[in-house]
Amino acid sequence: MSHAIAAADITGLILAGGRGSRMGGVDKGLQPWRGQPLARQVLRRLEPQVGAVLLNANRHVEVYRGWGLPVVTDAAPHDYSGPLAGFLAGLKACVTPYLLTAPCDSPLLPVDLAARLSAALLDACARIALPRAAGRLQPVFCLMQSSLRDDLSAYLQSGGRKIELWTAQHPSAIVDFDDARAFENINTLDDLQRLDAEVPT
């Protein structure tokens, strides 16, 4: 296996720009879990893996800025155009060769996510690397070359919205992870309570 990309060459992007419709319209990133907002739990696991972290948000921007993170918003923040709009906002602000995205509602993301995705990307001479767990691709966790920003912008302008359709247009590496729970996302308040009950502290 190749050596992984240096952490300093990867910018992390926490995606907190959704409308939270399945959670009653609340900002999922700010929902508390074990004493911290969900997005802060994600930050705690992502930050040691990368050189810098951005946060994508379309509301409560000042709250997130108060955490000391640069906040980037979608080009049309009130349209809630989906994760790819957040990807693009992150790519436009990214000054490192790579961007690694993670949703704000997956507080158990793997602590070796960046290392494993970057090693696979280098091994495959790919432009994108994605995790797979329990046979399911997890495309919102995406390591990509930041030079893809113009390509993604064109895809969105053409009406494209699905991550998998965009990533399929580029050489990609898929990495299998054993722990499907690491990629579990919180869509409802019931999910939040269940996760708290089922995951050891």
C-alpha positions, 0 to 999 in steps of 0.5 A: 500500500502507498503511503497516505497523503500528508494530513497537511495536504487535506482540508476537512469539510463538515457538511452542516448545510441541510434543512434537517427536514426529517428532524423537524427542520432543526439544524442537525449540526447543533443538536446535542449528543453526549454534551456536545453539538453533533457537528462538534463531535464530528469535528473532534474525530475529523480534525486530527486527520487533516490539516485544516477544517472548514464548515459548510452551513446555510444558517446559524453561521455566526454560531458556527463561526464562534467555534473558530472555524471558517464557515462557507455557505452554498452559492444559493443557501436558501435553495438547500441544493444538497451535499454537492452544493456544500462540496463546491462551497468547500472546494472554492475555499480549499487551498490544499490539494485535497478535500475530505467531506463528512456530514455533521450528523455522523459522530462515529466516523472512522478515526482513520478515514483520511489515511485509508481513503488517501492511501487508496486514492494514491494506489489507484491513481484516482481523483476521488476515494469513497468508503463502503460499509456493509456493502453500501457506498457512503458517498457523503464521506468523499476524498477528492482532488480540489482541482475538481472544483470547476468540473463540479461547478459545471455538473451542478449548473447542468442540473446534476445533484446526485453525488454518485453520478458525479463521482462516477465520471472520475477515476475513483477508489472504493475502500471497504470499512468493517464498521457500518455504524461508523457511517451511521447518520442521524436523521431523526431525534429518535435516531439520536436517542437510539444511538446514545442507548446503543453506543458505549460511552 
